[in-house]
Amino acid sequence: PRAVDRMERLVTDLRALARQGDRVTDREPVALPGVIQASWDTVDTDDATLLVDVHTTVLADESRLRQLFENLFRNAVEHGGTDVTVRVGRVDNDTIYVEDDGSGIPVERRDEVFEPGHSSASGGTGFGLTIVKRIVEAHGWTVSVTDGPEGGARFEFAMSHQA
């Protein structure tokens, strides 16, 4: 059963990867708090905690934005542990962050985490962050990886075309 679950997840991730790279041309105003909470609710987060301090609207493809947050939340739980705390907030008017208090990503590995097939989690497909990067690029945004204030991973998204 575990191998079947992994294969199903791999197929799902490969399908998402194939469609997420298409350029987003039909954007609509999306309230971030609602899409963040909806994304969190679809991920098996165990005892993890979500803290949201962003109350803005962006122009985006809502379904792809949900996939982006779902993948980041799943990644945080897989790498940061079942009791990880995930924070979503604003850096400035055009940039938001998603960070966790897990173990973080070493500087020398930050570029490779977006490469297809890269995973350090047992049972991970290695496509979650690749999908995130493709969604970001399809919107014309940029993503960077750094350390959070508590040493965990921090992803910053410069989102142009705000509503």
Solvent accessible surface area in square Angstrom, and as a share of the most:
residue,aa,sasa,rsa
1,P,143,0.90
2,R,180,0.66
3,A,70,0.54
4,V,75,0.43
5,D,90,0.47
6,R,102,0.37
7,M,118,0.53
8,E,105,0.47
9,R,75,0.27
10,L,52,0.26
11,V,71,0.41
12,T,82,0.48
13,D,10,0.05
14,L,79,0.39
15,R,162,0.59
16,A,1,0.01
17,L,16,0.08
18,A,78,0.60
19,R,130,0.47
20,Q,6,0.03
21,G,40,0.38
22,D,85,0.44
23,R,144,0.52
24,V,8,0.05
25,T,124,0.72
26,D,121,0.63
27,R,59,0.22
28,E,84,0.38
29,P,93,0.59
30,V,5,0.03
31,A,58,0.45
32,L,0,0.00
33,P,44,0.28
34,G,46,0.44
35,V,4,0.03
36,I,0,0.00
37,Q,85,0.38
38,A,33,0.25
39,S,0,0.00
40,W,26,0.09
41,D,97,0.50
42,T,77,0.45
43,V,12,0.07
44,D,115,0.59
45,T,19,0.11
46,D,85,0.44
47,D,112,0.58
48,A,16,0.12
49,T,61,0.35
50,L,28,0.14
51,L,83,0.41
52,V,49,0.28
53,D,101,0.53
54,V,1,0.00
55,H,139,0.62
56,T,21,0.12
57,T,46,0.26
58,V,1,0.00
59,L,51,0.25
60,A,0,0.00
61,D,34,0.17
62,E,72,0.32
63,S,80,0.51
64,R,35,0.13
65,L,0,0.00
66,R,75,0.27
67,Q,33,0.15
68,L,1,0.01
69,F,0,0.00
70,E,28,0.12
71,N,5,0.03
72,L,4,0.02
73,F,0,0.00
74,R,64,0.24
75,N,26,0.14
76,A,6,0.05
77,V,15,0.09
78,E,68,0.30
79,H,75,0.33
80,G,20,0.20
81,G,30,0.29
82,T,72,0.42
83,D,106,0.55
84,V,3,0.02
85,T,23,0.13
86,V,0,0.00
87,R,61,0.22
88,V,1,0.01
89,G,1,0.01
90,R,92,0.33
91,V,70,0.40
92,D,77,0.40
93,N,113,0.58
94,D,74,0.38
95,T,19,0.11
96,I,2,0.01
97,Y,33,0.13
98,V,5,0.03
99,E,7,0.03
100,D,15,0.08
101,D,52,0.27
102,G,16,0.16
103,S,101,0.65
104,G,22,0.21
105,I,24,0.12
106,P,62,0.39
107,V,110,0.63
108,E,138,0.62
109,R,75,0.28
110,R,38,0.14
111,D,125,0.65
112,E,58,0.26
113,V,11,0.06
114,F,23,0.10
115,E,95,0.43
116,P,81,0.51
117,G,47,0.45
118,H,48,0.21
119,S,45,0.29
120,S,73,0.47
121,A,19,0.15
122,S,101,0.65
123,G,36,0.35
124,G,5,0.05
125,T,11,0.06
126,G,9,0.09
127,F,27,0.11
128,G,23,0.22
129,L,16,0.08
130,T,5,0.03
131,I,0,0.00
132,V,0,0.00
133,K,73,0.31
134,R,87,0.32
135,I,0,0.00
136,V,0,0.00
137,E,87,0.39
138,A,3,0.03
139,H,0,0.00
140,G,34,0.32
141,W,9,0.03
142,T,90,0.52
143,V,28,0.16
144,S,59,0.38
145,V,21,0.12
146,T,49,0.29
147,D,74,0.38
148,G,7,0.06
149,P,111,0.70
150,E,102,0.46
151,G,37,0.35
152,G,0,0.00
153,A,7,0.06
154,R,38,0.14
155,F,8,0.03
156,E,40,0.18
157,F,0,0.00
158,A,42,0.33
159,M,1,0.00
160,S,47,0.30
161,H,109,0.48
162,Q,50,0.22
163,A,75,0.58
